[in-house]
């Protein structure tokens, strides 16, 4: 079948949209929590907003490790489900619970050290108490979030994405209500300011897990797999397989996400106004990024199902279609930002200096939208092929050897400010997009040649 087959293109695009639509709903719910936190903290002033920015960026650093490792469950289950191997599907799901347990302990203990690692990296004293309080509060939700991710990626691998969306909606609703209660001291609760965002988000994470658990436990679609019939002891070959796939995924996500965290920390050293303006621009960019991220996850699932059925040509084409869909969406996003950057910034805060800086940084964000779409689409397609180690190396090179070096040298060392930090983000994302797309083309071409010499 030709790569240009119109009928296959439509079939693959529809499959990706069907899988990705509910994932988009979940992603928007998750980022909606961050949006609500940012807007509500923005009403309290630059110190609360800046402290939230540092605290949320630091939390994300820990979260990237957790969901990156657990993300291996999705392509592994998808391959097994495509091959109609019920035993492997169940085994992957149950073994991921052991990863959840280990990660919960390690990440929770790490987050409890925020009161020394944030000062050690030079976070300003004006925002430090808020940032530390936020991290300590939200750390109690980390085990619930990781348990949710385990069930989410299992359900993704089965192609069942709607319950993930509804769990996300529940989390968003609980988060907004919780913010109102704990930030402003309603119903007798203490007025915790931005720290209250951490309390509300931690509660929301546990609610998302319980909702997903009940759905998987009760819905008939999961009964053939009997996930909760027992807890299997650690199966070291399966755990090694999940870790072999998941650790590089975590490394890739940490490389990209860590670059943005590093940028937030650089901004934190430039004062509360700079940190707050950066948080607004980054929050909106992250909000728009949820669309290609959902498409990328759907591409991983669809490619995994197709490979499980033994259709290598179809899997390659499906991956390319996913990349193209991500690129188109982010091109539209760039146009929206270019036209409405001032209005977007005004939605977040009434503080004039913060709003002006945020509007200018949004223009910088518009420049990397296309590259961000291509890189996340290519990464998702590669994960569908369980190709994760080399992509991790390419991400580390792009984001840290090139992007971070540029951002730190020009933005911090030479003192040219936040705009040059964002130029570094642009450079890193553009190089990553080119390298990951080249990697996907090379890997799939090689696999096709080995299986089908006539190609």
C-alpha positions in Angstrom: 0.0 0.0 0.0 1.4 3.4 -0.9 2.3 5.9 1.7 0.1 8.4 -0.3 -3.0 6.2 -0.1 -5.9 8.7 0.5 -8.2 6.1 2.0 -5.6 4.9 4.5 -4.8 8.5 5.4 -8.5 9.2 6.3 -8.7 5.9 8.3 -5.6 6.7 10.3 -6.6 10.3 10.9 -10.0 9.3 12.1 -8.5 6.7 14.4 -6.0 9.2 15.9 -8.8 11.8 16.4 -11.1 9.2 18.0 -8.3 8.2 20.5 -7.0 11.8 20.9 -10.2 13.6 21.5 -10.8 12.3 25.0 -7.1 12.6 25.7 -7.3 16.3 24.7 -10.2 16.7 27.2 -8.0 15.2 29.9 -5.0 17.2 29.0 -7.0 20.4 29.0 -8.4 19.5 32.4 -4.9 19.0 33.7 -3.5 22.2 32.3 -6.8 23.9 33.3 -5.8 23.2 36.9 -2.6 25.1 36.2 -4.5 27.9 34.4 -6.9 28.2 37.4 -4.0 28.3 39.8 -2.2 31.0 37.7 -5.3 33.2 37.3 -6.4 33.0 40.9 -2.9 33.5 42.2 -2.5 36.4 39.8 -5.2 38.2 41.7 -3.1 38.1 44.8 -0.1 39.9 43.4 3.3 39.2 41.8 4.8 37.5 44.9 2.1 34.8 45.1 2.2 34.4 41.3 6.0 34.2 41.2 6.1 31.8 44.1 3.5 29.6 42.4 5.6 29.7 39.2 8.7 28.4 40.9 6.8 25.8 42.9 4.8 24.5 39.9 8.0 24.3 37.8 9.8 22.4 40.5 6.8 20.0 41.0 6.8 19.4 37.2 10.4 18.3 37.4 9.4 15.5 39.7 6.2 14.7 37.8 8.1 14.3 34.5 10.2 11.4 36.0 7.0 9.6 37.3 4.8 9.8 34.3 7.7 9.3 31.8 8.5 6.0 33.4 4.9 4.9 33.6 4.2 6.0 30.0 6.0 2.8 28.9 2.7 1.0 29.9 0.8 2.6 27.0 2.8 1.3 24.0 3.5 -2.1 25.7 -0.2 -2.7 26.4 -1.1 -1.4 22.9 1.3 -3.9 21.2 -0.1 -6.7 23.3 -3.7 -5.7 22.7 -3.1 -5.4 18.9 -1.7 -8.9 19.0 -4.8 -10.1 21.1 -2.5 -11.2 23.9 -4.7 -10.8 27.0 -2.1 -12.3 29.4 0.6 -9.7 28.5 -1.9 -6.8 28.8 -2.7 -7.9 32.3 0.9 -8.5 33.2 2.1 -5.0 32.0 -0.7 -3.3 34.0 -0.1 -5.2 37.2 3.7 -4.7 37.1 3.3 -1.0 36.5 1.8 -0.9 40.1 5.2 -1.8 41.5 6.7 1.2 39.6 4.0 3.4 41.1 5.0 2.3 44.6 8.7 2.9 44.2 8.2 6.2 42.4 5.8 7.4 45.0 8.3 7.0 47.8 11.2 8.4 46.0 9.5 11.5 44.5 7.6 12.3 47.7 10.8 12.3 49.8 12.5 14.4 47.1 9.8 17.1 47.1 10.0 17.3 50.9 13.6 18.7 50.5 12.3 21.9 48.7 13.3 24.1 51.6 17.0 23.5 50.9 17.2 22.8 47.1 15.4 26.0 46.1 17.7 28.3 48.0 20.6 26.3 46.8 19.8 27.2 43.2 19.3 30.9 43.9 15.6 31.4 44.2 14.8 34.9 45.4 13.8 35.4 49.0 10.6 37.2 48.1 9.0 34.2 46.5 10.8 31.4 48.4 8.3 30.8 51.2 5.4 30.5 48.8 7.3 28.2 46.5 8.4 25.9 49.3 4.9 25.8 50.8 3.3 25.0 47.5 5.7 22.1 46.8 5.2 20.6 50.3 1.5 20.8 50.0 1.2 19.3 46.5 3.7 16.5 47.3 0.9 14.7 49.2 -0.9 14.2 45.9 2.0 12.7 44.1 1.2 9.0 45.0 -2.4 9.5 43.8 -1.3 11.1 40.6 1.1 8.3 39.8 -1.6 5.7 40.5 -3.9 7.6 38.1 -1.1 7.6 35.5 -0.7 3.8 35.8 -4.4 3.2 35.1 -4.6 5.9 32.5 -1.8 4.4 30.4 -3.2 0.9 30.7 -6.6 2.2 29.5 -4.9 4.2 26.7 -3.1 1.0 25.5 -6.5 -0.6 25.2 -7.8 2.3 23.1 -10.2 3.3 25.9 -9.6 7.0 26.4 -13.0 8.5 27.4 -12.8 7.5 31.1 -9.5 9.3 31.2 -11.2 12.5 30.1 -14.0 12.3 32.7 -11.5 11.7 35.4 -9.7 14.9 34.3 -12.9 16.9 34.3 -13.5 15.8 37.9 -10.0 16.8 38.9 -10.4 20.2 37.3 -13.7 20.9 39.0 -12.4 19.8 42.4 -9.2 21.9 41.9 -11.1 25.2 41.2 -13.4 24.7 44.1 -10.5 23.7 46.3 -8.5 26.8 45.2 -11.4 29.0 46.2 -11.7 27.4 49.6 -8.0 27.1 50.5 -6.6 30.3 48.8 -9.2 32.6 50.2 -10.1 30.9 53.5 -13.7 29.9 52.8 -15.8 27.6 55.0 -13.5 28.2 58.0 -10.4 27.0 56.1 -7.2 29.1 56.6 -6.4 31.6 53.8 -3.2 30.0 52.5 -2.8 32.2 49.3 -0.9 30.4 46.5 0.0 27.6 48.9 -3.7 26.7 48.9 -3.3 25.8 45.2 -1.0 23.0 46.2 -3.5 21.7 48.8 -6.4 21.8 46.3 -4.4 20.2 43.5 -3.2 17.3 45.8 -6.8 16.6 46.7 -7.8 16.7 43.0 -5.1 14.1 42.1 -6.5 11.6 44.6 -10.0 12.1 43.3 -8.8 11.5 39.7 -7.2 8.2 40.8 -10.3 7.0 42.7 -12.6 7.9 39.8 -10.4 6.0 37.3 -10.0 3.0 39.7 -13.8 2.7 40.2 -14.3 2.8 36.4 -11.8 0.1 35.6 -13.0 -2.0 38.5 -16.6 -1.9 37.5 -16.8 -1.5 33.7 -17.4 -4.6 31.7 -14.9 -3.7 29.0 -12.0 -4.4 31.4 -13.4 -7.7 32.8 -11.6 -10.0 30.3 -8.3 -8.8 31.8 -9.2 -9.3 35.5 -6.7 -6.6 36.6 -7.7 -6.6 40.2 -8.1 -10.3 40.8 -4.8 -10.3 42.6 -1.5 -8.4 43.1 1.3 -10.2 41.2 4.7 -10.4 42.8 7.4 -8.4 40.9 8.1 -9.9 37.5 11.7 -8.7 36.9 11.8 -9.4 33.1 8.6 -7.4 32.6 9.8 -4.6 35.0 13.1 -4.5 33.1 11.2 -4.2 29.8 9.0 -1.4 31.1 12.0 0.4 32.6 14.0 -0.1 29.4 11.2 1.7 27.4 10.1 4.1 30.1 13.4 5.4 31.5 14.4 7.0 28.1 10.9 8.4 27.8 11.3 9.9 31.2 14.7 11.2 30.1 13.3 12.8 27.0 10.4 14.4 28.9 12.8 15.5 31.6 15.1 17.0 29.0 12.4 19.1 27.4 10.4 19.8 30.5 13.5 20.4 32.5 14.6 23.1 30.0 11.4 25.0 30.7 11.8 24.4 34.5 15.3 25.8 34.2 14.0 28.8 32.3 11.5 29.4 35.1 14.3 29.1 37.7 16.4 31.6 35.7 13.4 33.9 35.7 13.0 33.4 39.4 16.4 34.9 39.9 15.4 38.0 38.0 12.6 39.0 40.4 8.9 38.5 41.1 7.7 40.5 38.1 9.9 38.6 35.6 8.9 35.2 37.2 5.2 36.2 37.0 5.3 37.3 33.4 7.2 34.2 32.4 4.6 32.0 34.2 1.7 33.6 32.3 3.4 33.2 28.9 4.5 29.6 29.7 1.0 28.7 31.1 -0.7 29.8 27.9 1.9 28.0 25.7 1.4 24.9 27.8 -2.4 25.2 27.4 -2.1 25.2 23.6 0.5 22.4 23.7 -2.2 20.1 25.1 -3.7 19.6 21.7 -0.6 18.2 19.9 0.2 16.3 23.1 -3.1 14.5 22.9 -2.5 13.8 19.2 1.0 12.5 20.0 -0.4 10.1 22.7 -3.1 8.9 20.3 -0.4 8.3 17.6 1.6 6.2 20.0 -1.5 4.0 20.7 -2.6 3.7 17.1 0.9 2.9 15.9 1.2 0.3 18.7 -2.1 -1.3 17.7 -1.1 -1.4 14.1 2.3 -2.9 14.8 0.7 -5.5 17.1 -1.4 -6.6 14.1 1.8 -7.0 12.1 1.2 -4.1 9.7 4.6 -2.3 9.6 3.8 -0.2 6.5 0.5 1.0 8.0 2.2 1.8 11.3 4.8 3.9 9.6 2.2 5.9 7.7 0.1 6.3 10.8 3.1 7.9 12.6 3.7 10.4 9.7 0.0 11.4 9.7 0.2 12.0 13.5 3.2 14.3 13.0 1.5 16.2 10.3 -1.6 16.7 12.4 0.5 18.1 15.3 2.3 20.5 13.0 -1.0 21.9 11.5 -2.5 22.4 15.0 0.5 24.3 16.2 0.7 26.5 13.1 -2.9 27.7 14.0 -1.8 28.2 17.6 1.1 30.5 16.4 -1.3 32.6 14.4 -3.7 33.0 17.4 -0.8 34.1 19.6 0.5 36.6 17.1 -2.9 38.2 16.7 -4.1 38.3 20.4 -1.0 38.2 22.6 -2.0 41.4 24.5 -5.5 40.2 25.1 -4.2 36.8 26.3 -1.9 38.4 28.8 -4.7 40.7 30.1 -6.8 37.6 31.0 -4.2 36.6 33.6 -3.4 39.7 35.6 -4.2 43.4 36.1 -0.5 44.1 37.1 0.7 46.4 34.2 4.4 45.5 34.2 3.7 41.8 34.5 1.1 42.0 31.7 3.5 43.8 29.3 6.3 41.4 29.8 3.9 38.4 29.4 2.6 39.8 26.1 6.2 40.2 24.7 7.1 36.7 25.8 4.0 35.3 24.1 5.3 36.6 20.8 8.5 34.6 21.5 6.3 31.5 22.2 4.6 31.9 18.8 7.9 31.3 17.1 8.4 27.8 18.5 4.8 26.5 18.1 5.4 24.7 14.8 8.7 23.1 16.0 7.0 22.1 19.3 4.3 20.3 17.3 6.7 18.4 15.1 8.9 17.3 17.9 6.0 16.0 20.1 4.4 14.3 17.1 7.6 12.6 16.1 8.3 11.5 19.7 4.8 9.9 20.0 5.3 8.1 16.7 8.7 6.8 17.9 7.2 5.6 21.2 4.7 3.6 19.2 7.7 1.7 17.7 9.2 1.4 21.3 12.2 3.4 20.0 13.1 5.6 23.0 16.8 5.5 23.8 18.3 7.3 20.8 15.4 9.9 20.9 16.3 10.6 24.5 19.9 11.3 23.5 18.7 13.6 20.7 16.5 15.5 23.1 19.3 16.0 25.7 21.6 17.3 23.0 18.9 19.7 21.6 17.6 21.0 24.8 20.6 21.1 27.1 23.7 21.2 25.0 22.2 23.8 22.6 19.0 25.3 24.1 20.0 25.7 27.7 23.5 26.9 26.9 22.1 29.6 24.6 19.5 30.7 27.2 21.8 30.8 30.1 24.7 32.5 28.3 22.7 35.3 26.7 19.8 35.6 29.2 21.7 35.3 32.5 25.5 35.4 32.1 25.4 38.3 29.7 22.4 39.8 31.4 20.3 40.3 28.3 17.1 39.3 30.1 14.1 37.0 29.7 13.6 37.4 25.9 17.0 35.9 25.2 16.1 33.0 27.6 13.1 32.4 25.4 15.2 32.5 22.2 17.1 29.6 23.8 13.9 27.7 24.1 13.1 28.3 20.5 16.5 27.1 19.3 16.3 23.9 21.4 12.8 23.0 20.2 13.7 23.6 16.5 16.7 21.4 16.6 14.8 18.7 18.5 12.0 18.7 15.9 14.5 18.2 13.0 16.4 15.4 14.7 13.4 13.5 16.0 11.7 13.6 12.6 14.9 12.4 10.9 15.2 9.6 13.5 11.6 8.5 12.8 12.2 8.4 9.0 15.5 6.5 9.5 14.1 3.9 11.9 10.9 3.1 10.0 12.7 3.0 6.7 15.2 0.5 8.1 12.5 -1.6 9.6 10.6 -1.7 6.3 13.7 -2.6 4.4 14.5 -5.5 6.8 11.0 -6.8 6.6 10.2 -6.0 3.0 13.3 -5.9 0.9 11.4 -4.8 -2.2 10.9 -1.4 -0.5 
